[in-house]
Amino acid sequence: MGVAIVTGGSSGIGQATAFEIAARGHGVILTYNGNERGARDTVGAIEERGGTAVALRLDLAESARFPAFVSQVRDALASVWPADRLTALVNNAGLGGGSPFVETTEEQFDSMGRALFRGTYFLTQHVLALLADGGAIVNVTSASVTTIERGGGYTVYAANKAAVNTFTQYLAVELAERGIRVNAIAPGATRTLISDNAFGRYAHLVPEIEKKTLLGRLGEPEDIAAVIAMLLSRDGRWITGQIIEASGGYQFGI
Ligand SMILES: NC(=O)c1ccc[n+]([C@@H]2O[C@H](COP(=O)([O-])OP(=O)(O)OC[C@H]3O[C@@H](n4cnc5c(N)ncnc54)[C@H](OP(=O)(O)O)[C@@H]3O)[C@@H](O)[C@H]2O)c1
């Protein structure tokens, strides 16, 4: 099955993905930024179920540290599994939030862009040397790119996720000669800790989201993890260069 990196494995979609792919036999190198405890919990739960996982700290906004991160990954591969190649990279880590266009500052623009697009782009470039031919990359983007919210505030977030969608398509072209498949998954609203636990803090808004969703509920991290696991598996072998929305049909037909 091989070993996969899952960025942002300390909570939410990344944690559920780490659980799902570990259950399917992958070794997991998961990353966290501030929530070390969440990362330890993820590793502990995987080990309890007989899997193998390692947690490493990674800040997507600090690309100068990516070479050091890659050498930590190389060391973990050699000492824990042992292996010299990864089979998959899941670029999941990210942050939400935003502000109305007229209020958005250059600092907000730069800090979100550094993590969401620039970080994803250059982390992938650094990790690529360790990725086996025939491997897979999944980028977690967002349904907000195509299901435009009337509430606004998404000009920077959604534009960065759109950039990752386009990056996904062109990277699929460049990596096809190595048999590496590159896809994106675009989740709709999913119950995680995103934006300082916005779904918990604004629970009264959840029924409105459910009303706009064909399948009538909020997404759960496991709903997204199942699709990511499929894309990494043999079942996904004929899929590359695609952006797959997983939202229960959010705003579909509205
Ligand atoms: N939840 C949704 O409704 C939704 C919808 C569409 C797309 N998404 C996308 O799904 C992905 C996962 O988010 P989530 O919903 O699972 O939220 P989450 O529970 O808040 O998890 C986010 C993860 O990303 C990590 N992270 C945040 N900023 C980082 C940075 N600068 N460098 C490295 N890691 C960083 C966090 O690490 P620490 O906590 O350890 O700092 C955490 O592990 C994100 O890319 C998000 O944009 C979410």
The ligand as an SDF file (V2000), in Angstrom:
LIG
                    3D

 48 52  0  0  0  0  0  0  0  0999 V2000
  -14.6370   22.4810    6.4130 N   0  0  0  0  0  0  0  0  0  0  0  0
  -15.1270   22.9820    5.2920 C   0  0  0  0  0  0  0  0  0  0  0  0
  -16.3210   23.3880    5.2200 O   0  0  0  0  0  0  0  0  0  0  0  0
  -14.2660   23.0470    4.0650 C   0  0  0  0  0  0  0  0  0  0  0  0
  -14.8930   23.3200    2.8320 C   0  0  0  0  0  0  0  0  0  0  0  0
  -14.1050   23.3790    1.6930 C   0  0  0  0  0  0  0  0  0  0  0  0
  -12.7370   23.1810    1.7710 C   0  0  0  0  0  0  0  0  0  0  0  0
  -12.1560   22.9190    2.9770 N   0  0  0  0  0  0  0  0  0  0  0  0
  -10.6970   22.7130    3.0090 C   0  0  0  0  0  0  0  0  0  0  0  0
  -10.4140   21.5030    3.6870 O   0  0  0  0  0  0  0  0  0  0  0  0
   -9.0620   21.5450    4.1690 C   0  0  0  0  0  0  0  0  0  0  0  0
   -9.0090   21.0110    5.5940 C   0  0  0  0  0  0  0  0  0  0  0  0
   -9.6890   21.8990    6.4580 O   0  0  0  0  0  0  0  0  0  0  0  0
  -10.6980   21.4020    7.5780 P   0  0  0  0  0  0  0  0  0  0  0  0
  -12.0390   21.8390    7.1720 O   0  0  0  0  0  0  0  0  0  0  0  0
  -10.4690   19.9790    7.9010 O   0  0  0  0  0  0  0  0  0  0  0  0
  -10.2920   22.3700    8.7850 O   0  0  0  0  0  0  0  0  0  0  0  0
   -9.4950   22.1290   10.1670 P   0  0  0  0  0  0  0  0  0  0  0  0
  -10.1970   21.1340   11.0040 O   0  0  0  0  0  0  0  0  0  0  0  0
   -9.3120   23.5090   10.6990 O   0  0  0  0  0  0  0  0  0  0  0  0
   -8.0920   21.5360    9.7130 O   0  0  0  0  0  0  0  0  0  0  0  0
   -7.1560   22.3380    9.0520 C   0  0  0  0  0  0  0  0  0  0  0  0
   -5.8130   21.6700    9.0910 C   0  0  0  0  0  0  0  0  0  0  0  0
   -4.8710   22.4630    8.3500 O   0  0  0  0  0  0  0  0  0  0  0  0
   -3.7620   22.7940    9.1720 C   0  0  0  0  0  0  0  0  0  0  0  0
   -3.2640   24.1270    8.8400 N   0  0  0  0  0  0  0  0  0  0  0  0
   -3.9140   25.3140    8.8850 C   0  0  0  0  0  0  0  0  0  0  0  0
   -3.1050   26.3250    8.5120 N   0  0  0  0  0  0  0  0  0  0  0  0
   -1.8950   25.7550    8.2390 C   0  0  0  0  0  0  0  0  0  0  0  0
   -0.6510   26.2600    7.8200 C   0  0  0  0  0  0  0  0  0  0  0  0
   -0.4280   27.5680    7.6170 N   0  0  0  0  0  0  0  0  0  0  0  0
    0.3660   25.3890    7.6350 N   0  0  0  0  0  0  0  0  0  0  0  0
    0.1890   24.0650    7.8430 C   0  0  0  0  0  0  0  0  0  0  0  0
   -0.9700   23.5230    8.2420 N   0  0  0  0  0  0  0  0  0  0  0  0
   -1.9940   24.3590    8.4470 C   0  0  0  0  0  0  0  0  0  0  0  0
   -4.3030   22.7590   10.6010 C   0  0  0  0  0  0  0  0  0  0  0  0
   -3.2120   22.5540   11.4860 O   0  0  0  0  0  0  0  0  0  0  0  0
   -3.2360   22.9610   13.0640 P   0  0  0  0  0  0  0  0  0  0  0  0
   -4.6590   22.9250   13.5130 O   0  0  0  0  0  0  0  0  0  0  0  0
   -2.3600   21.9300   13.6750 O   0  0  0  0  0  0  0  0  0  0  0  0
   -2.6600   24.3410   13.1420 O   0  0  0  0  0  0  0  0  0  0  0  0
   -5.2560   21.5720   10.5160 C   0  0  0  0  0  0  0  0  0  0  0  0
   -4.5410   20.3650   10.6350 O   0  0  0  0  0  0  0  0  0  0  0  0
   -8.6050   23.0020    4.0240 C   0  0  0  0  0  0  0  0  0  0  0  0
   -7.7530   23.1180    2.9000 O   0  0  0  0  0  0  0  0  0  0  0  0
   -9.9030   23.7530    3.7740 C   0  0  0  0  0  0  0  0  0  0  0  0
   -9.7230   24.9310    3.0400 O   0  0  0  0  0  0  0  0  0  0  0  0
  -12.8890   22.8460    4.1210 C   0  0  0  0  0  0  0  0  0  0  0  0
  1  2  1  0
  2  3  2  0
  2  4  1  0
  4  5  1  0
  4 48  2  0
  5  6  2  0
  6  7  1  0
  7  8  2  0
  8  9  1  0
  8 48  1  0
  9 10  1  0
  9 46  1  0
 10 11  1  0
 11 12  1  0
 11 44  1  0
 12 13  1  0
 13 14  1  0
 14 15  2  0
 14 16  1  0
 14 17  1  0
 17 18  1  0
 18 19  2  0
 18 20  1  0
 18 21  1  0
 21 22  1  0
 22 23  1  0
 23 24  1  0
 23 42  1  0
 24 25  1  0
 25 26  1  0
 25 36  1  0
 26 27  1  0
 26 35  1  0
 27 28  2  0
 28 29  1  0
 29 30  1  0
 29 35  2  0
 30 31  1  0
 30 32  2  0
 32 33  1  0
 33 34  2  0
 34 35  1  0
 36 37  1  0
 36 42  1  0
 37 38  1  0
 38 39  2  0
 38 40  1  0
 38 41  1  0
 42 43  1  0
 44 45  1  0
 44 46  1  0
 46 47  1  0
M  CHG  2   8   1  16  -1
M  END
$$$$
